Amino acid sequence: MAMSCKDGKLGCLDNGKYVRYTPEQVEALERLYHECPKPSSIRRQQLIRECPILSNIEPKQIKVWFQNRRCREKQRKEASRLQAVNRKLTAMNKLLMEENDRLQKQVSQLVHENSYFRQHTHNPSLPAKDTSCESVVTSGQHQLASQNPPRDASPAGLLSIAEETLAEFLSKATGTAVEWVQMPGMKPGPDSIGIIAISHGCTGVAARACGLVGLEPTRVAEIVKDRPLWFRECRAVDVMNVLPTANGGTIELLYMQLYAPTTLAPPRDFWLLRYTSVLEDGSLVVCERSLKSTQNGPSMPLVQHFVRAEMLPSGYLIRPCDGGGSIIHIVDHMDLEACSVPEVLRPLYESPKVLAQKTTMAALRQLKQIAQEVTQTNSSVNGWGRRPAALRALSQRLSRGFNEAVNGFTDEGWSVIGDSMDDVTITVNSSPDKLMGVNLTFSNGFAPVSSVVLCAKASMLLQNVPPAILLRFLREHRSEWADNNIDAYLAAAVKVGPCSARVGGFGGQVILPLAHTIEHEEFMEVIKLEGLGHSPEDAIVPRDIFLLQLCSGMDESAVGTCAELIFAPIDASFADDAPLLPSGFRIIPLDSAKQEISSPNRTLDLASALEIGSAGTTKASTDQSGNSTCARSVMTIAFEFGIESHMQEHVASMARQYVRGIISSVQRVALALSPSHISSQVGLRTPLGTPEAQTLARWICQSYRCYMGVELLKSNSEGNESVLKNLWHHTDAIICCSMKALPVFTFANQAGLDMLETTLVALQDISLEKIFDENGKKTLCSEFPQIMQQGFACLQGGICLSSMGRPVSYERAVAWKVLNEEENAHCICFVFINWSFV
């Protein structure tokens, strides 16, 4: 029997019979379905009792109806998803066809030019070059140039510059004015952000993107014009003048300022003309270019502390897409005056890949994010009651506040105190606008009294450490760089006011995720630091601290210009307008060359020594050609504090020492995380190559054989290095702890580090009792005397916890004393057999 249950009016029973429902019953069932799509048998019986209209229906029939309804919902969603994928593929196919046509035109033009030059070398009397192979856009450029239009500040002169900008932009967006190459690591497809290309051998740096977005062209134009909304480095865009044109377009004169990404470089500004118009085919165009004195147009005086950069013809070509949405072509072409920064930073200003990552792709990513938010329903509200748009606004406030702290503009009230040439720069801001966001009454009723905002900032160069790995480590292991005593300093400087007293030391932390943005390249979370702060009325009673934290660039496989960890203390109420004093880290890679991608799970784990080459250097530090790699990056650190004015000198000294301590900790961690931090030139050896590590591995295996009567390692290992290597790669988690009153871990193999979700750097911060649940602690306490007397004990299977709080199950465990050469107890070793995350 092949009858349909499409409308929900038929319910199929197991015996092949169907039950027809009345419209009223279907309406009632639909209402109940939206409340509970998968009711239990008890709930279904309750539904029948509560709805008289369903009283004549068997509970089994109700069960079948809900099964069919869930099936239809699943089919509907799948059909919708396939339709969306089909639309993406169709649009992507159109883009690829256009790109193919452009490349064919470029090939034809190159063939024509090659033929022309060949003939010209043999027959110099030939006429000038034939332009028949050039595009209509390029021909239009010659026509404009031949007409000698006016070039001045008059409306006619500005329109002439605008039309020329439009022609040059279109020649880059769809023509061959720039030689484009595919962005490294970016492959087009239905799940990709778009087709990304970068320039090769042109003036300045340029990037181009083509993509499909689910927004109408006018809405797309509104978003891309609001550059501070999506470009985090954009400080402001001021519209100085607006002129309508006869063809229905608009000419705008803009002054734009960009933040400097680090304290080592000055910020940039631009004096721009922006032209918005509609083409004959209905496409919407927004194009821009810098206005220079050579154009005889309006001028803008240079601004102190800013470097005037140039934007070559750039913009956005927005085409309506069949079935809704838009196809957008983005071109960014700039000359960022790289000569004005130290030579080590020039890759940031000379790399088209960097421009594509932080500007071109940022615009496309913002459009896709907003389109996704438009299609989402109320279910998109997260557990903290925030919609994606509200979280995006909070992330922008965090990023903008951090940029303000790093740049410290004088027109915002910032001034330098002390020696500006010091390794740590101290700036203060007592302007009313800055303090207005800090001096708000919190929900706990206490009003802060901060009268000055103080910022301590510095930049440092890092060698050969992936930014993603370092930032992820700083996020997950705050105890490695944060000083718990900072709370005491802040308590001395700020008597009341939770906003000012909550930056600094970190103890036990609970991470509460908020949301991920498009492609999971950025996410926000609230961190609860337990018992580190103090309430104003009682300096003894501990108080929990909350931090709003923004994380980006921590996925090593994702394309991103930098990795950021920015956080700010917030009140427990977590209001949308909560005052924010952002602090944090930004790491920007400087080498534009393609770097080797490391494993996302790589930790400081002694494993680098397992790949020792004949020259004494690790394989991780050498590429396939045998050349040593030396990836460089610059880290910028900025910490803000709200303080009382009379405590300024004291807190400035404390903040300077605090940041210096952080720099020292980061350098230590970066050195440890570097895959090639041991250089053969300095004669150092990797940790696993040290006699201590090899001796410990030998002691562990010998003691296990002595107590258990069997070998710990299956293979017959010969030599200390071989024993250590086999121990390191053992599939079971092997962990050593000290013999102190409160045992802490001192060593773990790779499986042990994976189980604890930590690194050898942070391993010593974990005590033995912290990884066991209550049953495990009781078992350990009962078996510990046996371990000390008998030398070993076998523990039953159970549950333990990783350093991130994740439960881990293990089938059984063995603990034994590790004896040294004098047969004295050196440590206790545990092996967790057949462990897995629950």
Buried (B, 14 or more C-beta within 10 A) or exposed (E): EEEEBEEBBBBBEEEEEBBEBEEEBBEBBEEBBEEEEEBEEEEBEEBBEEBEBBEEBEBEBBBBBBBBBEEBEEEEEEEEEEEEEEBBEBBBEBBEEBBEEBEEBBEEBEEBEEEBEEEEEEEEEEEEEEEEBBBEBBEBBEEBEEEEBBBBBBBEBBBBBBBBBBBBBBBBBBBBBBEBEEBEEBEBEBEBBBBBBBBEEBEBBBBBBBBBBBBBBEBBBEBBBEBBBBBBBBBEBEEEEEBEBEEEBBBBBBBBBBBBBBBBBEBBBBBBBBBBBBEEEEBBBBBBBBBEEEBBBBEBEEBEEBBBBBBBBBBBBBBBBEEEBBBBBBBBBBBBBBEBBEEEBBBBBBBBBBBBBBBBBBBBBBBBBBBBBEEEEEEBEBEBEBBBBBBBBBBBBBBBBBBBBBBBBEEEBBEEEBEEEEEBBBBBBBBEEBBEBBBBEBEEEBEBBBBBBBBBBBBBEBBBBBBBBBBBBBBBBBBBBBBEEBBBBBBEBBBBBBBBBBBBBBBEBEBEEBBBBBBEBBBBBBBBBBEBBBBBEEEEEBBBBBBBBBBBBBBBEBBBBBBBBBBBBBBBEBEEEBBBBBBBBBBBBBBBEEBEEBEEEBBBBBBBBBBBEEEBBBBBBBBEEEEEBEBBBBBBBBBBBBBBEEBBEBBBEBBBBBBBBBBEBBBEBBBBBBBBBBEBEEEEBBBBBBEEBBBBBBBBBBBBEBBBEEEBBEEEBEEBBBBBBBBBEBEBBBBBBBBEEEBBBBBBBBBBBBBBBBBBBBBBBBBBEBBBEEEBBEBBEEBBEEBEEEBBBEBEEBBBBBBEEEEBBBEEBBBBBBBBEEEEBBBBBBBBBEBEEE
